[in-house]
Amino acid sequence: KPFPSDIKGKIALFCDVEKESVIMCKDAKSIYDVPLNLESENFHNVVTKKLSLPEKTNNIEAWKHFVNIIHNKEKPTLNIAVVGKYLKLSDSYISISEAIKHAGAANFCDVTIHWVDSERIESGDAKDFLENVSGILIPGGFGDRGIEGKIKAANYARVNNIPYFGLCLGMHVAVIEFARNVVGLKDAHSREFNEEVKYPVIDRMEDQKNIRKKGGTMRLGSYPCKVLKGSKLEAAYNADLVFERHRHRYEFNNDYKKQLEEYGLVFSGICPDNGLVEVIENREHPWFVACQFHPEFKSRPYLCHPLFDSFIRASKVSLTKA
């Protein structure tokens, strides 16, 4: 709770510090209010003085604008489903939930995230979990637990024209679903989950196939992505080359690229270094985009990631139509 200035003097006396170095950090409505609260306490100047750095004028108007938007009560509410399997660990998808919030503010809407356990979808009807949402996001992950539920969620989004955003594993399940139900490759799967799969539309990367000791050997860090002209990817980025962060071991199997293209899958992002498929889109869908990389890692409060921005904007349109 806030306390009066004379209390600062008492704390300074008993702690043997200057009064200006007693910083009040009161409870805040959100974590994004904390920097503003600290600025009001002159925290920035205290720190620069202690470190013998020159004082600078803060330029945090964009941050203030973001905070004002997230606290605005007049925003429409948008329901987004995140279909995952690590839901019992609150921080498992923290980068994704925050990136969604950033994009919600950028599109002036209050996003309510509905956390959907993919294992529950496996034994039920996807409609029971997803019919009241305006967008569906499937995040990354490892292992086959809940994978068929994620595939059913991707199918529900595709068939019902609900905006779909797949991240890493979310791209893999979108490809598997498309190969099975549109192309007719009923046994399509990822070799991550089935070594003997008949149609491995997702396979190990070439440089991963002979690795036995796996620690620290995934494809990690920033890589280039060449953007297809006229794609939703280009519309989001407004650029023909972007760099995104990766964390994966399996990739789209280019042996199936031509076949899936013939049925309407668009490969809108390709790594120019090795031909790796970075982004897929569904040509027949209003907004169905999935990427191999992790855009959530680059989202910022007042500078949301272009793909999250585009996804939330499309979901907002979907809400209006509904």
Phi and psi restraints in degrees (value plus and minus 20) as a CYANA .aco file:
   2 PRO   PHI     -84.8   -44.8
   2 PRO   PSI     132.1   172.1
   3 PHE   PHI    -155.3  -115.3
   3 PHE   PSI     134.3   174.3
   4 PRO   PHI     -90.8   -50.8
   4 PRO   PSI     145.4   185.4
   5 SER   PHI     -81.2   -41.2
   5 SER   PSI     -55.6   -15.6
   6 ASP   PHI     -85.7   -45.7
   6 ASP   PSI     -45.7    -5.7
   7 ILE   PHI     -87.7   -47.7
   7 ILE   PSI     -55.4   -15.4
   8 LYS   PHI     -79.1   -39.1
   8 LYS   PSI     -62.1   -22.1
   9 GLY   PHI     -81.1   -41.1
   9 GLY   PSI     -60.6   -20.6
  10 LYS   PHI     -87.2   -47.2
  10 LYS   PSI     -62.8   -22.8
  11 ILE   PHI     -82.3   -42.3
  11 ILE   PSI     -64.3   -24.3
  12 ALA   PHI     -79.7   -39.7
  12 ALA   PSI     -61.8   -21.8
  13 LEU   PHI     -83.1   -43.1
  13 LEU   PSI     -68.9   -28.9
  14 PHE   PHI     -98.6   -58.6
  14 PHE   PSI     -39.0     1.0
  15 CYS   PHI    -122.0   -82.0
  15 CYS   PSI     -19.9    20.1
  16 ASP   PHI      37.7    77.7
  16 ASP   PSI      28.2    68.2
  17 VAL   PHI    -151.1  -111.1
  17 VAL   PSI     145.3   185.3
  18 GLU   PHI     -89.2   -49.2
  18 GLU   PSI     131.2   171.2
  19 LYS   PHI     -80.7   -40.7
  19 LYS   PSI     -57.9   -17.9
  20 GLU   PHI     -86.9   -46.9
  20 GLU   PSI     -36.4     3.6
  21 SER   PHI    -109.4   -69.4
  21 SER   PSI     -18.1    21.9
  22 VAL   PHI    -110.1   -70.1
  22 VAL   PSI      89.3   129.3
  23 ILE   PHI    -126.5   -86.5
  23 ILE   PSI     101.3   141.3
  24 MET   PHI    -106.2   -66.2
  24 MET   PSI     107.1   147.1
  25 CYS   PHI    -145.3  -105.3
  25 CYS   PSI      63.8   103.8
  26 LYS   PHI     -93.4   -53.4
  26 LYS   PSI     141.2   181.2
  27 ASP   PHI     -76.4   -36.4
  27 ASP   PSI     121.6   161.6
  28 ALA   PHI    -143.3  -103.3
  28 ALA   PSI     139.0   179.0
  29 LYS   PHI     -84.5   -44.5
  29 LYS   PSI     -56.3   -16.3
  30 SER   PHI    -168.8  -128.8
  30 SER   PSI     144.9   184.9
  31 ILE   PHI     -82.4   -42.4
  31 ILE   PSI     -45.9    -5.9
  32 TYR   PHI     -94.6   -54.6
  32 TYR   PSI     -33.6     6.4
  33 ASP   PHI    -100.1   -60.1
  33 ASP   PSI     -40.8    -0.8
  34 VAL   PHI     -79.4   -39.4
  34 VAL   PSI     -66.7   -26.7
  35 PRO   PHI     -79.1   -39.1
  35 PRO   PSI     -55.1   -15.1
  36 LEU   PHI     -89.7   -49.7
  36 LEU   PSI     -59.4   -19.4
  37 ASN   PHI     -83.3   -43.3
  37 ASN   PSI     -60.9   -20.9
  38 LEU   PHI     -87.8   -47.8
  38 LEU   PSI     -55.9   -15.9
  39 GLU   PHI     -84.3   -44.3
  39 GLU   PSI     -59.6   -19.6
  40 SER   PHI     -84.8   -44.8
  40 SER   PSI     -40.5    -0.5
  41 GLU   PHI    -110.8   -70.8
  41 GLU   PSI     -16.6    23.4
  42 ASN   PHI      45.3    85.3
  42 ASN   PSI       6.1    46.1
  43 PHE   PHI     -77.6   -37.6
  43 PHE   PSI     -60.9   -20.9
  44 HIS   PHI     -82.4   -42.4
  44 HIS   PSI     -60.7   -20.7
  45 ASN   PHI     -93.1   -53.1
  45 ASN   PSI     -53.1   -13.1
  46 VAL   PHI     -82.3   -42.3
  46 VAL   PSI     -64.1   -24.1
  47 VAL   PHI     -86.0   -46.0
  47 VAL   PSI     -67.9   -27.9
  48 THR   PHI     -82.8   -42.8
  48 THR   PSI     -55.1   -15.1
  49 LYS   PHI     -85.6   -45.6
  49 LYS   PSI     -64.3   -24.3
  50 LYS   PHI     -82.3   -42.3
  50 LYS   PSI     -53.6   -13.6
  51 LEU   PHI    -113.6   -73.6
  51 LEU   PSI     -14.5    25.5
  52 SER   PHI      37.5    77.5
  52 SER   PSI      19.0    59.0
  53 LEU   PHI    -121.4   -81.4
  53 LEU   PSI     132.5   172.5
  54 PRO   PHI     -87.4   -47.4
  54 PRO   PSI     123.2   163.2
  55 GLU   PHI     -90.1   -50.1
  55 GLU   PSI     123.3   163.3
  56 LYS   PHI    -150.8  -110.8
  56 LYS   PSI     132.7   172.7
  57 THR   PHI    -102.7   -62.7
  57 THR   PSI     106.4   146.4
  58 ASN   PHI     -90.9   -50.9
  58 ASN   PSI     123.2   163.2
  59 ASN   PHI    -141.6  -101.6
  59 ASN   PSI      64.0   104.0
  60 ILE   PHI    -138.8   -98.8
  60 ILE   PSI       6.8    46.8
  61 GLU   PHI     -82.8   -42.8
  61 GLU   PSI     -58.1   -18.1
  62 ALA   PHI     -84.2   -44.2
  62 ALA   PSI     -57.3   -17.3
  63 TRP   PHI     -86.5   -46.5
  63 TRP   PSI     -64.0   -24.0
  64 LYS   PHI     -80.7   -40.7
  64 LYS   PSI     -61.1   -21.1
  65 HIS   PHI     -81.8   -41.8
  65 HIS   PSI     -63.9   -23.9
  66 PHE   PHI     -79.5   -39.5
  66 PHE   PSI     -67.0   -27.0
  67 VAL   PHI     -83.2   -43.2
  67 VAL   PSI     -60.4   -20.4
  68 ASN   PHI     -81.5   -41.5
  68 ASN   PSI     -58.1   -18.1
  69 ILE   PHI     -87.9   -47.9
  69 ILE   PSI     -65.0   -25.0
  70 ILE   PHI     -86.5   -46.5
  70 ILE   PSI     -42.4    -2.4
  71 HIS   PHI    -115.5   -75.5
  71 HIS   PSI     -22.4    17.6
  72 ASN   PHI     -90.2   -50.2
  72 ASN   PSI     106.6   146.6
  73 LYS   PHI    -107.2   -67.2
  73 LYS   PSI     -23.9    16.1
  74 GLU   PHI    -111.9   -71.9
  74 GLU   PSI     -21.2    18.8
  75 LYS   PHI     -91.7   -51.7
  75 LYS   PSI     123.7   163.7
  76 PRO   PHI     -89.1   -49.1
  76 PRO   PSI     132.1   172.1
  77 THR   PHI    -115.3   -75.3
  77 THR   PSI     112.6   152.6
  78 LEU   PHI    -139.2   -99.2
  78 LEU   PSI     108.1   148.1
  79 ASN   PHI    -118.9   -78.9
  79 ASN   PSI      98.7   138.7
  80 ILE   PHI    -140.0  -100.0
  80 ILE   PSI     110.4   150.4
  81 ALA   PHI    -113.6   -73.6
  81 ALA   PSI     110.3   150.3
  82 VAL   PHI    -130.6   -90.6
  82 VAL   PSI      93.3   133.3
  83 VAL   PHI    -117.8   -77.8
  83 VAL   PSI      85.7   125.7
  84 GLY   PHI    -157.1  -117.1
  84 GLY   PSI    -190.2  -150.2
  85 LYS   PHI    -157.4  -117.4
  85 LYS   PSI     -17.5    22.5
  86 TYR   PHI    -129.0   -89.0
  86 TYR   PSI      19.0    59.0
  87 LEU   PHI     -92.4   -52.4
  87 LEU   PSI     -39.2     0.8
  88 LYS   PHI     -97.2   -57.2
  88 LYS   PSI     -34.3     5.7
  89 LEU   PHI    -122.4   -82.4
  89 LEU   PSI      88.8   128.8
  90 SER   PHI     -81.8   -41.8
  90 SER   PSI     -47.9    -7.9
  91 ASP   PHI    -114.3   -74.3
  91 ASP   PSI     -17.9    22.1
  92 SER   PHI     -77.7   -37.7
  92 SER   PSI     -59.4   -19.4
  93 TYR   PHI    -137.5   -97.5
  93 TYR   PSI      11.4    51.4
  94 ILE   PHI     -83.2   -43.2
  94 ILE   PSI     -58.7   -18.7
  95 SER   PHI     -83.7   -43.7
  95 SER   PSI     -56.5   -16.5
  96 ILE   PHI     -91.6   -51.6
  96 ILE   PSI     -65.3   -25.3
  97 SER   PHI     -83.3   -43.3
  97 SER   PSI     -57.8   -17.8
  98 GLU   PHI     -91.2   -51.2
  98 GLU   PSI     -58.5   -18.5
  99 ALA   PHI     -82.6   -42.6
  99 ALA   PSI     -56.4   -16.4
 100 ILE   PHI     -84.7   -44.7
 100 ILE   PSI     -61.8   -21.8
 101 LYS   PHI     -81.4   -41.4
 101 LYS   PSI     -63.0   -23.0
 102 HIS   PHI     -79.0   -39.0
 102 HIS   PSI     -65.3   -25.3
 103 ALA   PHI     -89.9   -49.9
 103 ALA   PSI     -53.0   -13.0
 104 GLY   PHI     -81.9   -41.9
 104 GLY   PSI     -64.1   -24.1
 105 ALA   PHI     -83.4   -43.4
 105 ALA   PSI     -61.3   -21.3
 106 ALA   PHI     -83.4   -43.4
 106 ALA   PSI     -47.9    -7.9
 107 ASN   PHI    -125.3   -85.3
 107 ASN   PSI      -5.7    34.3
 108 PHE   PHI      28.6    68.6
 108 PHE   PSI      39.9    79.9
 109 CYS   PHI    -167.6  -127.6
 109 CYS   PSI     132.8   172.8
 110 ASP   PHI    -116.5   -76.5
 110 ASP   PSI      86.7   126.7
 111 VAL   PHI    -107.7   -67.7
 111 VAL   PSI     103.1   143.1
 112 THR   PHI    -120.7   -80.7
 112 THR   PSI      99.4   139.4
 113 ILE   PHI    -109.8   -69.8
 113 ILE   PSI     105.8   145.8
 114 HIS   PHI    -121.9   -81.9
 114 HIS   PSI      91.2   131.2
 115 TRP   PHI    -102.9   -62.9
 115 TRP   PSI      97.1   137.1
 116 VAL   PHI    -134.8   -94.8
 116 VAL   PSI     104.2   144.2
 117 ASP   PHI     -97.7   -57.7
 117 ASP   PSI      97.4   137.4
 118 SER   PHI     -84.3   -44.3
 118 SER   PSI     -46.7    -6.7
 119 GLU   PHI     -87.0   -47.0
 119 GLU   PSI     -51.8   -11.8
 120 ARG   PHI     -91.1   -51.1
 120 ARG   PSI     -53.7   -13.7
 121 ILE   PHI     -86.5   -46.5
 121 ILE   PSI     -53.3   -13.3
 122 GLU   PHI     -75.8   -35.8
 122 GLU   PSI     -59.3   -19.3
 123 SER   PHI    -119.1   -79.1
 123 SER   PSI      -9.9    30.1
 124 GLY   PHI    -160.1  -120.1
 124 GLY   PSI    -181.5  -141.5
 125 ASP   PHI    -121.2   -81.2
 125 ASP   PSI     106.6   146.6
 126 ALA   PHI     -76.4   -36.4
 126 ALA   PSI     -52.2   -12.2
 127 LYS   PHI     -78.9   -38.9
 127 LYS   PSI     -55.5   -15.5
 128 ASP   PHI     -83.1   -43.1
 128 ASP   PSI     -43.9    -3.9
 129 PHE   PHI    -125.5   -85.5
 129 PHE   PSI     -38.8     1.2
 130 LEU   PHI    -144.8  -104.8
 130 LEU   PSI     -21.8    18.2
 131 GLU   PHI     -89.9   -49.9
 131 GLU   PSI     -40.1    -0.1
 132 ASN   PHI    -125.5   -85.5
 132 ASN   PSI      -1.6    38.4
 133 VAL   PHI    -128.0   -88.0
 133 VAL   PSI     135.9   175.9
 134 SER   PHI    -121.1   -81.1
 134 SER   PSI     -25.7    14.3
 135 GLY   PHI    -180.7  -140.7
 135 GLY   PSI     131.3   171.3
 136 ILE   PHI    -147.9  -107.9
 136 ILE   PSI     108.2   148.2
 137 LEU   PHI    -142.1  -102.1
 137 LEU   PSI     111.9   151.9
 138 ILE   PHI    -136.2   -96.2
 138 ILE   PSI      97.5   137.5
 139 PRO   PHI    -104.8   -64.8
 139 PRO   PSI    -197.7  -157.7
 140 GLY   PHI     -95.0   -55.0
 140 GLY   PSI     153.8   193.8
 141 GLY   PHI     148.9   188.9
 141 GLY   PSI     157.3   197.3
 142 PHE   PHI    -155.6  -115.6
 142 PHE   PSI     133.0   173.0
 143 GLY   PHI      65.5   105.5
 143 GLY   PSI     141.2   181.2
 144 ASP   PHI    -109.1   -69.1
 144 ASP   PSI     -22.8    17.2
 145 ARG   PHI     -82.4   -42.4
 145 ARG   PSI     104.6   144.6
 146 GLY   PHI      56.3    96.3
 146 GLY   PSI     -14.0    26.0
 147 ILE   PHI     -87.8   -47.8
 147 ILE   PSI     -57.8   -17.8
 148 GLU   PHI     -88.2   -48.2
 148 GLU   PSI     -49.2    -9.2
 149 GLY   PHI     -86.6   -46.6
 149 GLY   PSI     -58.6   -18.6
 150 LYS   PHI     -86.7   -46.7
 150 LYS   PSI     -58.5   -18.5
 151 ILE   PHI     -84.0   -44.0
 151 ILE   PSI     -59.7   -19.7
 152 LYS   PHI     -85.2   -45.2
 152 LYS   PSI     -55.5   -15.5
 153 ALA   PHI     -86.9   -46.9
 153 ALA   PSI     -61.8   -21.8
 154 ALA   PHI     -82.8   -42.8
 154 ALA   PSI     -59.6   -19.6
 155 ASN   PHI     -83.3   -43.3
 155 ASN   PSI     -62.6   -22.6
 156 TYR   PHI     -81.9   -41.9
 156 TYR   PSI     -62.0   -22.0
 157 ALA   PHI     -85.5   -45.5
 157 ALA   PSI     -62.2   -22.2
 158 ARG   PHI     -86.9   -46.9
 158 ARG   PSI     -67.7   -27.7
 159 VAL   PHI     -88.2   -48.2
 159 VAL   PSI     -53.9   -13.9
 160 ASN   PHI    -120.4   -80.4
 160 ASN   PSI      -8.7    31.3
 161 ASN   PHI      35.9    75.9
 161 ASN   PSI      16.3    56.3
 162 ILE   PHI    -110.9   -70.9
 162 ILE   PSI     111.4   151.4
 163 PRO   PHI     -69.9   -29.9
 163 PRO   PSI     110.9   150.9
 164 TYR   PHI    -146.0  -106.0
 164 TYR   PSI     114.7   154.7
 165 PHE   PHI    -150.9  -110.9
 165 PHE   PSI      95.2   135.2
 166 GLY   PHI    -129.6   -89.6
 166 GLY   PSI     114.6   154.6
 167 LEU   PHI    -138.4   -98.4
 167 LEU   PSI      96.6   136.6
 168 CYS   PHI      38.6    78.6
 168 CYS   PSI    -120.9   -80.9
 169 LEU   PHI     -78.6   -38.6
 169 LEU   PSI     -50.8   -10.8
 170 GLY   PHI     -81.9   -41.9
 170 GLY   PSI     -48.7    -8.7
 171 MET   PHI     -94.7   -54.7
 171 MET   PSI     -60.7   -20.7
 172 HIS   PHI     -80.3   -40.3
 172 HIS   PSI     -66.7   -26.7
 173 VAL   PHI     -88.6   -48.6
 173 VAL   PSI     -51.3   -11.3
 174 ALA   PHI     -86.0   -46.0
 174 ALA   PSI     -59.6   -19.6
 175 VAL   PHI     -87.5   -47.5
 175 VAL   PSI     -64.4   -24.4
 176 ILE   PHI     -80.8   -40.8
 176 ILE   PSI     -66.0   -26.0
 177 GLU   PHI     -80.8   -40.8
 177 GLU   PSI     -64.1   -24.1
 178 PHE   PHI     -84.6   -44.6
 178 PHE   PSI     -63.9   -23.9
 179 ALA   PHI     -82.7   -42.7
 179 ALA   PSI     -60.6   -20.6
 180 ARG   PHI     -89.9   -49.9
 180 ARG   PSI     -70.3   -30.3
 181 ASN   PHI    -119.4   -79.4
 181 ASN   PSI     -35.9     4.1
 182 VAL   PHI    -128.5   -88.5
 182 VAL   PSI     -67.9   -27.9
 183 VAL   PHI     -99.6   -59.6
 183 VAL   PSI     -48.5    -8.5
 184 GLY   PHI      76.6   116.6
 184 GLY   PSI      -7.2    32.8
 185 LEU   PHI    -107.4   -67.4
 185 LEU   PSI      59.6    99.6
 186 LYS   PHI     -79.0   -39.0
 186 LYS   PSI     -48.3    -8.3
 187 ASP   PHI    -117.8   -77.8
 187 ASP   PSI      -4.6    35.4
 188 ALA   PHI     -82.7   -42.7
 188 ALA   PSI     120.2   160.2
 189 HIS   PHI    -184.5  -144.5
 189 HIS   PSI    -196.1  -156.1
 190 SER   PHI    -121.8   -81.8
 190 SER   PSI     120.9   160.9
 191 ARG   PHI     -88.2   -48.2
 191 ARG   PSI     -33.5     6.5
 192 GLU   PHI     -82.6   -42.6
 192 GLU   PSI     -52.8   -12.8
 193 PHE   PHI    -125.3   -85.3
 193 PHE   PSI     -37.2     2.8
 194 ASN   PHI    -171.1  -131.1
 194 ASN   PSI      84.1   124.1
 195 GLU   PHI     -84.7   -44.7
 195 GLU   PSI     -47.0    -7.0
 196 GLU   PHI    -121.6   -81.6
 196 GLU   PSI       0.5    40.5
 197 VAL   PHI     -79.0   -39.0
 197 VAL   PSI     120.0   160.0
 198 LYS   PHI     -92.5   -52.5
 198 LYS   PSI     -61.3   -21.3
 199 TYR   PHI    -141.7  -101.7
 199 TYR   PSI      68.4   108.4
 200 PRO   PHI    -100.3   -60.3
 200 PRO   PSI      57.5    97.5
 201 VAL   PHI     -87.6   -47.6
 201 VAL   PSI     -40.4    -0.4
 202 ILE   PHI    -139.9   -99.9
 202 ILE   PSI     107.5   147.5
 203 ASP   PHI    -158.6  -118.6
 203 ASP   PSI     150.7   190.7
 204 ARG   PHI     -84.8   -44.8
 204 ARG   PSI     126.4   166.4
 205 MET   PHI     -84.3   -44.3
 205 MET   PSI     129.9   169.9
 206 GLU   PHI     -75.0   -35.0
 206 GLU   PSI     -61.7   -21.7
 207 ASP   PHI     -99.4   -59.4
 207 ASP   PSI     -16.5    23.5
 208 GLN   PHI    -125.8   -85.8
 208 GLN   PSI     -31.0     9.0
 209 LYS   PHI     -89.4   -49.4
 209 LYS   PSI     -47.4    -7.4
 210 ASN   PHI    -124.2   -84.2
 210 ASN   PSI     -10.7    29.3
 211 ILE   PHI    -100.7   -60.7
 211 ILE   PSI     110.3   150.3
 212 ARG   PHI    -130.2   -90.2
 212 ARG   PSI     -64.2   -24.2
 213 LYS   PHI    -111.0   -71.0
 213 LYS   PSI      87.0   127.0
 214 LYS   PHI    -110.0   -70.0
 214 LYS   PSI     -29.4    10.6
 215 GLY   PHI     -75.7   -35.7
 215 GLY   PSI     101.3   141.3
 216 GLY   PHI      47.6    87.6
 216 GLY   PSI       3.3    43.3
 217 THR   PHI    -129.9   -89.9
 217 THR   PSI     -15.6    24.4
 218 MET   PHI     -89.2   -49.2
 218 MET   PSI     148.2   188.2
 219 ARG   PHI     -96.6   -56.6
 219 ARG   PSI      86.8   126.8
 220 LEU   PHI    -141.2  -101.2
 220 LEU   PSI     129.9   169.9
 221 GLY   PHI      77.0   117.0
 221 GLY   PSI    -187.7  -147.7
 222 SER   PHI    -109.1   -69.1
 222 SER   PSI     114.5   154.5
 223 TYR   PHI    -156.9  -116.9
 223 TYR   PSI     133.6   173.6
 224 PRO   PHI     -97.2   -57.2
 224 PRO   PSI     134.1   174.1
 225 CYS   PHI    -157.8  -117.8
 225 CYS   PSI      98.4   138.4
 226 LYS   PHI    -102.7   -62.7
 226 LYS   PSI     108.0   148.0
 227 VAL   PHI    -118.1   -78.1
 227 VAL   PSI     112.9   152.9
 228 LEU   PHI     -95.4   -55.4
 228 LEU   PSI     110.9   150.9
 229 LYS   PHI     -84.5   -44.5
 229 LYS   PSI     120.2   160.2
 230 GLY   PHI      60.4   100.4
 230 GLY   PSI     -17.6    22.4
 231 SER   PHI    -108.8   -68.8
 231 SER   PSI     145.8   185.8
 232 LYS   PHI     -84.9   -44.9
 232 LYS   PSI     -48.8    -8.8
 233 LEU   PHI     -82.7   -42.7
 233 LEU   PSI     -65.0   -25.0
 234 GLU   PHI     -85.5   -45.5
 234 GLU   PSI     -60.1   -20.1
 235 ALA   PHI     -81.1   -41.1
 235 ALA   PSI     -55.6   -15.6
 236 ALA   PHI     -92.4   -52.4
 236 ALA   PSI     -67.9   -27.9
 237 TYR   PHI    -105.7   -65.7
 237 TYR   PSI     -49.6    -9.6
 238 ASN   PHI      34.6    74.6
 238 ASN   PSI      26.0    66.0
 239 ALA   PHI    -174.7  -134.7
 239 ALA   PSI     137.7   177.7
 240 ASP   PHI    -124.1   -84.1
 240 ASP   PSI     -26.3    13.7
 241 LEU   PHI    -167.1  -127.1
 241 LEU   PSI     108.3   148.3
 242 VAL   PHI    -152.3  -112.3
 242 VAL   PSI     144.5   184.5
 243 PHE   PHI    -144.2  -104.2
 243 PHE   PSI     110.2   150.2
 244 GLU   PHI    -155.6  -115.6
 244 GLU   PSI     139.5   179.5
 245 ARG   PHI    -110.7   -70.7
 245 ARG   PSI     122.7   162.7
 246 HIS   PHI    -144.0  -104.0
 246 HIS   PSI     137.3   177.3
 247 ARG   PHI    -181.9  -141.9
 247 ARG   PSI      62.5   102.5
 248 HIS   PHI    -178.6  -138.6
 248 HIS   PSI     147.5   187.5
 249 ARG   PHI    -146.4  -106.4
 249 ARG   PSI     -38.9     1.1
 250 TYR   PHI    -133.7   -93.7
 250 TYR   PSI     133.7   173.7
 251 GLU   PHI    -162.3  -122.3
 251 GLU   PSI     149.7   189.7
 252 PHE   PHI     -85.9   -45.9
 252 PHE   PSI     116.6   156.6
 253 ASN   PHI    -104.5   -64.5
 253 ASN   PSI      88.8   128.8
 254 ASN   PHI     -84.5   -44.5
 254 ASN   PSI     -31.2     8.8
 255 ASP   PHI     -83.0   -43.0
 255 ASP   PSI     -42.0    -2.0
 256 TYR   PHI    -124.4   -84.4
 256 TYR   PSI     -15.0    25.0
 257 LYS   PHI     -81.2   -41.2
 257 LYS   PSI     -71.7   -31.7
 258 LYS   PHI     -82.2   -42.2
 258 LYS   PSI     -61.6   -21.6
 259 GLN   PHI     -83.8   -43.8
 259 GLN   PSI     -64.2   -24.2
 260 LEU   PHI     -91.9   -51.9
 260 LEU   PSI     -52.3   -12.3
 261 GLU   PHI     -81.7   -41.7
 261 GLU   PSI     -58.3   -18.3
 262 GLU   PHI     -82.6   -42.6
 262 GLU   PSI     -44.3    -4.3
 263 TYR   PHI    -118.5   -78.5
 263 TYR   PSI     -15.6    24.4
 264 GLY   PHI      90.1   130.1
 264 GLY   PSI     -14.0    26.0
 265 LEU   PHI    -104.0   -64.0
 265 LEU   PSI     111.4   151.4
 266 VAL   PHI    -126.1   -86.1
 266 VAL   PSI     109.6   149.6
 267 PHE   PHI    -120.2   -80.2
 267 PHE   PSI      69.9   109.9
 268 SER   PHI    -111.0   -71.0
 268 SER   PSI     -29.4    10.6
 269 GLY   PHI    -156.2  -116.2
 269 GLY   PSI     102.1   142.1
 270 ILE   PHI    -148.9  -108.9
 270 ILE   PSI     116.9   156.9
 271 CYS   PHI     -95.4   -55.4
 271 CYS   PSI      98.2   138.2
 272 PRO   PHI     -87.2   -47.2
 272 PRO   PSI     -37.1     2.9
 273 ASP   PHI     -94.5   -54.5
 273 ASP   PSI     -54.9   -14.9
 274 ASN   PHI    -163.0  -123.0
 274 ASN   PSI     -16.1    23.9
 275 GLY   PHI      57.6    97.6
 275 GLY   PSI     -12.1    27.9
 276 LEU   PHI     -83.4   -43.4
 276 LEU   PSI     113.5   153.5
 277 VAL   PHI     -93.0   -53.0
 277 VAL   PSI     102.3   142.3
 278 GLU   PHI    -121.3   -81.3
 278 GLU   PSI     -52.7   -12.7
 279 VAL   PHI    -163.8  -123.8
 279 VAL   PSI     117.5   157.5
 280 ILE   PHI    -141.7  -101.7
 280 ILE   PSI     132.0   172.0
 281 GLU   PHI    -156.0  -116.0
 281 GLU   PSI     136.3   176.3
 282 ASN   PHI    -122.4   -82.4
 282 ASN   PSI      94.6   134.6
 283 ARG   PHI     -81.4   -41.4
 283 ARG   PSI     -49.6    -9.6
 284 GLU   PHI    -111.3   -71.3
 284 GLU   PSI     -15.8    24.2
 285 HIS   PHI    -133.9   -93.9
 285 HIS   PSI     124.3   164.3
 286 PRO   PHI     -77.6   -37.6
 286 PRO   PSI     -62.3   -22.3
 287 TRP   PHI    -179.4  -139.4
 287 TRP   PSI      77.0   117.0
 288 PHE   PHI    -154.5  -114.5
 288 PHE   PSI      79.7   119.7
 289 VAL   PHI    -151.2  -111.2
 289 VAL   PSI     116.1   156.1
 290 ALA   PHI    -161.6  -121.6
 290 ALA   PSI     120.3   160.3
 291 CYS   PHI    -148.4  -108.4
 291 CYS   PSI     130.9   170.9
 292 GLN   PHI     -96.0   -56.0
 292 GLN   PSI     -45.7    -5.7
 293 PHE   PHI    -109.9   -69.9
 293 PHE   PSI    -195.0  -155.0
 294 HIS   PHI    -139.9   -99.9
 294 HIS   PSI      65.9   105.9
 295 PRO   PHI     -86.1   -46.1
 295 PRO   PSI     -42.0    -2.0
 296 GLU   PHI     -81.1   -41.1
 296 GLU   PSI     -44.6    -4.6
 297 PHE   PHI     -89.9   -49.9
 297 PHE   PSI     -38.0     2.0
 298 LYS   PHI    -130.7   -90.7
 298 LYS   PSI     -14.9    25.1
 299 SER   PHI     -96.7   -56.7
 299 SER   PSI     125.0   165.0
 300 ARG   PHI    -151.2  -111.2
 300 ARG   PSI     133.7   173.7
 301 PRO   PHI     -72.2   -32.2
 301 PRO   PSI     -69.3   -29.3
 302 TYR   PHI    -123.7   -83.7
 302 TYR   PSI      -9.0    31.0
 303 LEU   PHI    -164.0  -124.0
 303 LEU   PSI      54.2    94.2
 304 CYS   PHI     -87.2   -47.2
 304 CYS   PSI     137.8   177.8
 305 HIS   PHI     -89.9   -49.9
 305 HIS   PSI     119.1   159.1
 306 PRO   PHI     -74.8   -34.8
 306 PRO   PSI     -57.6   -17.6
 307 LEU   PHI     -92.8   -52.8
 307 LEU   PSI     -58.9   -18.9
 308 PHE   PHI     -85.2   -45.2
 308 PHE   PSI     -59.3   -19.3
 309 ASP   PHI     -79.4   -39.4
 309 ASP   PSI     -67.7   -27.7
 310 SER   PHI     -86.0   -46.0
 310 SER   PSI     -60.1   -20.1
 311 PHE   PHI     -83.0   -43.0
 311 PHE   PSI     -67.6   -27.6
 312 ILE   PHI     -87.0   -47.0
 312 ILE   PSI     -56.6   -16.6
 313 ARG   PHI     -83.6   -43.6
 313 ARG   PSI     -62.7   -22.7
 314 ALA   PHI     -85.8   -45.8
 314 ALA   PSI     -58.0   -18.0
 315 SER   PHI     -87.5   -47.5
 315 SER   PSI     -54.0   -14.0
 316 LYS   PHI     -86.8   -46.8
 316 LYS   PSI     -58.4   -18.4
 317 VAL   PHI     -84.0   -44.0
 317 VAL   PSI     -61.5   -21.5
 318 SER   PHI     -81.1   -41.1
 318 SER   PSI     -59.2   -19.2
 319 LEU   PHI     -83.5   -43.5
 319 LEU   PSI     -62.2   -22.2
 320 THR   PHI     -82.8   -42.8
 320 THR   PSI     -61.6   -21.6
 321 LYS   PHI     -86.7   -46.7
 321 LYS   PSI     -56.6   -16.6
